[in-house]
């Protein structure tokens, strides 16, 4: 008779505990404590509340689940396997943390369907969830409850709530009243160092209440009580924090409740003792048939909701528009007429202003863009005339005032991009990429189409001085894999770079000037020249002796310096290089045409950029000339700062001539 009964919630949760213990033990690496402590809460969420269909992981109206405490990755791997996702398989779990296994040490969205975002660095999962909840509300405003009506759930640990980005994210979510965001806090009072009393005495609950969150508490080891708290949270119009009182490593008789379960395998004896105490199967990676069947049934439960949604979609007049939004396709038909207009009215313009001008055309042509700024809207030029503000009173708006929250903004944009249906862009000063860098790195790792509008890109910002003048920032951003860094030289290049960023499946940084720049692209064109990363803007008029590579505001300096060199019969090419990443990806013959073999000592390669010269030897060669700034900046008007650092046509030409003489180039 007992075999016909449904397994209890505790038995379902114990299957998570068993898989977590065994996988970490087999790898001799990992974090078993969090999955064991949160197994009951996760069971309540996945079997009673989460709207999903394991057979269709990309169903647009599924609830999103984000494991912010990514070190406890075996929790989500166990849940995906148990509920019947195609992967991970049991063999994948047996190969936890091994080379080529999708069950990586921390959850990676590019490894497994069902892992919505890449987590691991604590706090960023919560912050990305804020972006996911923003995207849901925005799309709901556009397409209604019949097509967009879902929640974003998060499991976060004590460390997630300590990280500074959590404070930024919580403040933003409360301000926007994101009631579809629910965070389950694994309150086990343990971090790697030991008790949280070692490092925290703040009232976490009061902090969330002060940020206009709904907060409730539950026994995190009681699935029924967790479910009760989830019902309460879903009924409240505010974002919710559910304080789940748990025991880290629950079930390990000698180590539970201690930091010993946090970041290391339990050990064979402790695993066997836990098996006995929890009533588990006496062998590794074993899940009883009735337990697995119940889990698989939970994984199918959302199929009817998905089918009903599909019926509504098929009957909707908005179907084509919705599918187009979700597909991420963009329309680039705005580019040519916009650039034709620029060429018909050539005038100096700062590239931050050129970006705003391009955005007027982009935002009209592409309804999926959502802009914003970290409290620098008037400086970043990110808000165009037609954009309404996205706030708690108007989720249909397309512009977000993020406040002074650079990291929180960047992480939220990751969540928005990965949710799908929106293309987020956000601005701050280039120097403040230092605040946003961890999220920019995760943008690249996850291939999230986020566009960072980073203005005031050099000493050209002037009087604000060294604290605000980026020096090393361009090269440090270029060092991040899978990130396109663009530094356009004028309004035409700015438009081209925007088109490339919008069409990409990777994140982009647009580094833009405060100061006006002369037009360097003055002739009509049939292709996007910036797509090559670098191109010959000016060919040598005399026998070629010099190639000057420049980016952004230094391109006009290069052109003027080249004119002075040509006056002395020194043939000079000028190459504009808006994107080193794109140039490096070009075929060898194209790269050779633009930059002939560096071993040719009859041609001097020169780089000019108002930042560190570090890294430019890749293009100039060790014997080339690198003109830049290898110290911090100065507080002075832009013109004076450029003069002081030798970034003028006269001084560049003088240095080129001196270097040619030194190298014996006639």
N, C-alpha and C positions, 0 to 999 in steps of 0.2 A: 504493500500500500504506500509506503514511504517513497518509493521510487517514482510514483505518479505525481507527487507534490512538486511544485515549483521550488527550486533552490532558494534559500533565504538570501536577503541582500548581503549578509555577512559572508556567506559562502561564495557569492559572486565577487565580493571584494577580496576574499582570500586568494582567489585565482590571480588577481593583480599582484598581491604580495608574493605569491609563490614564483611567478615569472620574474618579478623584480629581483628577488633574492638570488634566484638561480642564474639569471643573466649576468648580474654583477659578479657573482662568484666565479662563473666560467671565464669572464674577462679579467678577473682579479683587478677590476677597475670600475669605478662608478659611484653612484650615490643611491643606496637602497632605502635610506631612511625616509625621504619625502614620499616616494610612492607607497611605502608601507603605512605611513601615517595618514595619507590622504586617500587611501583606497576606498573607504566607505563613502566619503564625500563625492569622489569621482563616480562611484557606482550610482549614487542617487542622481547625479547630474545626467549621466549617459543613459540610464534606463528609464528615467521618469520625466526629464525636462528637455534635454537637448534635441532639437529638431534636425535630424540628419538622416541620410540614406547611404549606408556603406557601399552600395552598388553604384552610386553616382556622387563621388566626392566633390565634384565641381558644380553641383546644383546651385544656381545663384541665390536662392532664397533659404539656403541652409543657415542654421545658427553657426556662428564662428566660435571655436574653442581655442584658446591660446594658453599654453603652458608657460607662463612668464618665468617660473622657477625651473628653467630649462635643464638644470643639473639633474633634476628628477625625471630625465627623459624616458626611463623605463615605464613611467606611468602612462604616457601617451602611446608608447609602443605596445604595451600590454592592451590598452583599450582598443587600439586599431586592430590588432590581431583578434582579440576576443569578439569584437562586433562584426568581423567579417570583411574588413577591407582587403583588397587584393594583396597588398603588402603592408606591413611586414608579415612574412610567413613565420612559422615556428622556427625554421632553420635560420631565418634572418635574426630572430631574437637570440638563438643559440650563438650567433656570431656577433653579438652586441659589441660595439666599439672596435670591430676588426676591419681591416682594409677591405674596401669595396662593399661592405655591408651598408644597407640604407639606415640601419639602426646606429647612427653616429652617436658620439658622446653627448652631444646636445642636439635637439630637434632641428632639422634642416628642411625648409619648405621645398627645396629642389630635389630632395631625396625621396620623400613620401607624400602621396596625396593624403589629405587629412591633417597634415601639419601645415597650418595656415601661414605661419610666419616662422622665421628662424630666431630662436631664442637661446639664451645662454648668459650673455652679459645682463646681470640682474637689473630689473626695473624697466628695461626696454619693452618687454612683452606687455606690461600694463600700459605703457605709453603708446605702443602700436595699437593696442585694443581701443584706445580713445579714438585713434584715427579710423579704425574699422567702424566704430559706432557712429562717427561723424558721417562716413560714407553711406551707411545704412539709412540714416535719417535724411540725408540729402537726396538719395535716390527714391526714398519713400515719398518725399515732397514732389518729386517729378512724376512718379509712376503709380503712386497710391498703394494702399494695403494689399490689393489683389496681386501685385507683383513683387513688392518689397516689404517684408514684415518679419524681421528676425532679430535675435539678440546676439550680443557678443559676451561670452563667458570667459573668465580668466581664473586660473589658479596661480596665486602668488605667495611667495614665502616672506619671512621676516626681512631677508636681505633685499627683496624687491621693494619693500615699503621703506627701507632705509635710504636707498639710493636717491640722490638729488633729483634725477629725472622723474621719479615718482611724484615728488612734490609738485613739479611743473605740470605733470599729466593730470594729477588729481584736481589741481586748481582749474585747469582748462575744462575738464569734464564737468565739474560742478557748475562752472559759469555757463556752459552750453546746455546744461540740464539733460545730459545724455542718459535718459532713463532706461535705454536698452542695454546699458553696460552694467554687468554684474561681476564683481570680483570676489572670489572665495579666498580668504586669507588663511593660509596654513599657519595658524598661531601655535607653534610648538615650542616657542621660547628658546630655540637652539640655533646657533650659527656655527661655523667651523671652529671658531675659537672657544666656544662653550656657550654658557647661558647668555641670553640677550641682556641680562643685567650687567654684563661687563661693559656694554657700549651704548645702552639705550635706557632712558627713563621718561621719554616723552609719552604722552597719552595719544596713541595712534588713532583710537576711536574718536577722541575729541577733535583731532586734526581734520579728520574726514567730515565730521559734523560741521566744523567751522567752514569747510569748503563746500558746504551745501550738498553733502551726500546723505543718503539714507544708510543707516548702519543697523545691523542686527547681529545677534550671536546665536551660536548653536553648538551642540556637542558634535564635533567633527568625526567622531567614531560611531555615531548613531545615524544611519542612513535616513531613517524617518525624520529625525530632527533637522538634518540638512535639507531634506525635501521641503519641510515646513518653512524653513528660512528662505529657500528659493522661491516658494510661492509668494511669500511676503515681499521679497525683492521685486519680483515681476509685477506686483500690484502697485508699486510705488513709482511716481513719475520722475524721481531723481536717480542718478547713478547710485548703485548699491555696493556696499562693502559688507560681506558676510564673514564675521569672525568665527572661524572654525577652530574650536579648541581641540587640539590633537596631541598625539604622542609620537614623536619621531621614531621611526623604526618599530612601530607597534607590532608586537608578536614575537620579537626577538627577546627572550626572557632575561638575558643578562646585559643587553646593550640598549634596549629601548629607552627613550627619554634622554639619551646622552649624545654628545657630539661624535662618539665612536661610530654611529650609524650614518653620519652625514656624508662622508666622502671616501669611504673605503668598503671593500667587501667585508661581510660579517665574519667570515671564516667558516670552515666546514662544520665544526662542532656546533656553533651558534645557529647555523642554518638548519641542521638536523633537529636541534632543540626547538626551534621555531616551528618546524614542520609538525612536530609532535604536539606542541601546545595549541596550534591552530587547527589541528585535525586535517592536515593536508595529506595528499598522496605521498607515499614513502619513496618517491623517486623524483629525479630532476625533470623540470619542464613538463610536468603532468597536470592536465586540467580534466577533471571528471567529465564524462560525457554529458550528464544532465546540466552541469554548470556551463559548459561550452555551448550547448544547445540554447540555453536561456540567454546567454550573451548574444548569440547569433540572431535570435529572435528580436532582441533589442536593436540590433543593427538594421533590421528590416522594417522596424516599426514606422519609420518615416516615409516608406515607399508610397503609402496612400496620400500623405500630405504632398509629396512631390508630384504625384500623378494629378492631384487636384490643382496644384499650381500650374502644371503644364496645360491643363484644360483651360484655365483662366488666361494663360499667356496666349494660347492659340486663338482665343476669342477676342483678345484685346486689340483695339485699334492702335495701341502703342507698341505692338510686338516688334516690328522692324526696328523702331528707334531704340527700344530697350536692348535688343540683341546686338545692335551696332555699338551701343554704349559698353555693354559687357565685353564685347570682343576686343575692345581697345583700339579699334581702327581709327585713324585720324585722316582728316582731309587737308592736303597741302595746297589746295587750289588758291589759297590766299596769297601765297608767296610771290608769284610772278607779278600780278597787278600791283601789289604793295611795293615791290622793288622798282617797278617801272615808275611809280610815283616818286620814289626817292630820287631816282636818276634824273627825273624831270625838274627837280627842285633841290639841287645840291647845296648843302650848307653845313657848317660845323655843328656837331651835336655830340653831347656826352653819350656814351653807349648805354648808360643807365636810362637816359631819356629815349634813346633809340629802341631799347627793350620795351619801354612803355608804349611807344608808337607801334611796334610790331604786335604787342599784345592786344592793342585795339582791334587789329585785323584778326588775330588768332582767336581771341575770346568770342568774337562774332561768328567765326567759322566753325569752332570746335566747342560744343556745349559742355563737354566733359571736364574742361579745365576748372580747377578751383585754386584761386590765388590766396596769398596771405603774406604777412610780414611779422617779424618779431619786434614789433613796436618801432619800425622804421619805414612805415608806408610812404611817407613823403620823401624819404631819401632813396629808398629802393625803387620807387616808381612802379610798384607792383599792382596797384589798383587802377583799373581802367574805368572810364566814365559810366559804362552801362552796368557794371557789376554791383549787385546789391550785397549787403553784408549778410553772411551766414551767422546766425545767432539763434538763441533759444526761441525767438519769436518768428524766425524765418529760416527754416532749414533749407529752403530752396535757394537761398543766397549763394553766391559763388566767391565770396571774399571773407577770410577769417582774420580777425585781429587776435594774434596769438599772445600778445603781451611780451614782456621781456623773458622769453622762454625759448631760446635758440635750440637747445637739445630737445625739449618737449615738442617743439614745432616739427623738427626734422623726424623724430620718431613717429609722431602722429601722421605725418605725410607718408611714411613707410606703410603704416597700417591702412591708410586710405588707398594707396596704390595697390597693395596686395589684396585688399577687399575686392577691387575691381569696379569698373564703371566710372571712375574718376581719374583725372590726371592732375595731381597736385603740384603746385609750384609755390615756393616761399622764399622770402628775402631776408637778408641781414647784411652787415658789412663782411667783406671777405675775411678780415682778421678774426671775426667771431665764428668762423668755421671751427676754431679750436673748441668752442663750446659744443658745437654740433657734431664733431668728428666721429664719435662712436656710432651715432645713427647714420651718418654718411657712409661709414664703413659697412654697416649692415645693409644699407641701400644697395651697395655694390655686391655684397655677398649674396643677397637674395634676388638680385636683378629686379629691383623695384623701380618702376619708371617714375622717379621723383626728379624734379628740376629745381636746382638750387640757384636762386638769383642773388649772386654775391657782388655787391657794389662797393665803391670806394676801394678799388683793387690795387692801389699802389701809394707811393709818396704823393701822388697827384691829389690825394684828399687834403693835403696841406696842413693847416694850422693845428689840427687835432694831435699831430705829433706821433712819436714812436709807438705809443700804446695802441694806436689805431691804424698805423701804417703797416700793411702786410709785407713781409720780406721773404720769409721761407714758405709761405702758405701755398703758393702755386705749385712749387715742386713737391711739397709734402702731399698735396692732393693728387698730383700726377703719379705718385708712388702707389696709390691705392688701385689694385686690379679691378677691372670691370667698371671703372668710372671714367666717363668722358669729361675732360676739363676743356672748356672753350674760353679763349680770350680774344674776342673780336676787335678789329681795328677801326671799324666805322659802322655806320648804320646798315649798310648792305650786308657786311659780314655778320652783324648782330642778328639780322633777320634769317640769314642762312643757318646760323648756329641754332637759333630757336627751332627752325624746321627740322634740323637733325636731331635735336633733343626730343622733340615731340614724336618723331618716328622711331626712336630707339626703344629697345626692350631693356635698356640699362639706364641707370641714373646719370644725370649730367649736372655739371657746375658751369654756370655762366659768370665769368669774372668781368665786371663792367666798371667803367670809369665814372668818376665824379666830374672831371673836367671835360670841356668840349674837345672834340677831335675833328680834324679836317677830313673830308671824304677822300678815301684812297681808291675806292672802286667807283669809277666814273663812267664806264662804258657798259652797254647792255651785254647780257650773257645768256647762254643757252643751257647752262648747267650750274649746279650748286658747287662753286669752286671750293668752298670750305669743307665740303665732304671729303676732299682729298687730305685734309689735315694741314697741308702746306702746299703752296703753289707759287709760281714765279709771277710776282706782281709787276716787276720791271726787269727787262732784259738788258744786259750790258750793251752799251752803244759803242765803246771801244773794245779792244781785245780784253776778254774777261780775266781779271786778276783777283777780284774780290767777290764773295757771295755774303751778303748780309741777311741773316735770319732775324726776324723780329716778331713780336706779338703785341696785340692791343695798341696802347697809346704810343708805343715805341716804333710802330711801323711808319708813321709820318716822319719821325726823326730819322729813320733809316733812309727813307726816300730823299730827304733833304741832304743828308750826309752823302748819299750816292751821287747826287747832283754835283756836289763840291769835288768829289773824287773824279767824276767824269770830266770836269773842267780841267783836270790835270792829266787827262788821257788815260785814266785808270778805269777800265771797264768794270762795272759793278752791277751784279744781279741783286735785286731785293726780293726776298722770299717772305711772304706773310705766312705765319704758322699758327693759325688759330687753335689747332688741336694736335699735340704731339702724338696722342694715342691713335688718332686716325691716320696720321702720316706713317707711323710705324707699321700700320696694317696694310699699307699699299704694296703693290707688287714691286719686286726688286728693280725692275727696269724704270719704273716711275721714280722711285727714290733716287736711283742713280742719275736720272736726268736732272732732277732738282738739285741734288748734292753729289756732284761727281766724286769719285773715289778720293777719300781723305788723304791717301798716300801721294796724291798729286800736289807736290809742294810748290807748284807754280800758281796755285789758287789759294788765297787766304779765306778761310771761313770765319765769319764774325757773328756772334749772337748779341742781341740787345734786348734786355728785359729789365724792367724796374723792380727787380727782386734778386734773390740769391743767384749767383752764377753756378751753384752746385747742380750738376747733372747736364749742363749744356755741352760739356765735353763730348757727350754722345754724338753731337752733331758737328761741333767745330773741330774735333780731334784734339789731342793733347797739345798740339802746336798752334792751334787756332787762337782767336782772341775772343774772350768772353767779357762783355761789358754789362755790368749790373751793380748790385748793392750787396756787399757781404758784411753788413753791419746793420744796426737798427737805424731807423729814420731820424728825422729832425722836425721840429715844430717850426714851420715857415710857410708862407704862401707857396703854392705848387710851383710857380715859375722859378722862384728862388731855390726851392728844394732840388729841382731838376738841374739847375745851373750848378749848385753845390756838389751834386754827385756826378757831374760830367755827362749828363744825359741831354746834350744839345747837339745839333748838327755839326757845329764847328769843332767841338771837343771830340765827338765820335770820329770825324774825319781825321783829326790830328792824331788820335790814338791808332787809327788804321794805318796811316802813313808811317808812324813810328814802328809799328809791328812789322810792316812790310820791309822796312829798312833793316830791322833786326834779323829777319829771316832771309834777307837777300833776294826778295822778290822785286824784279825790275818792272 
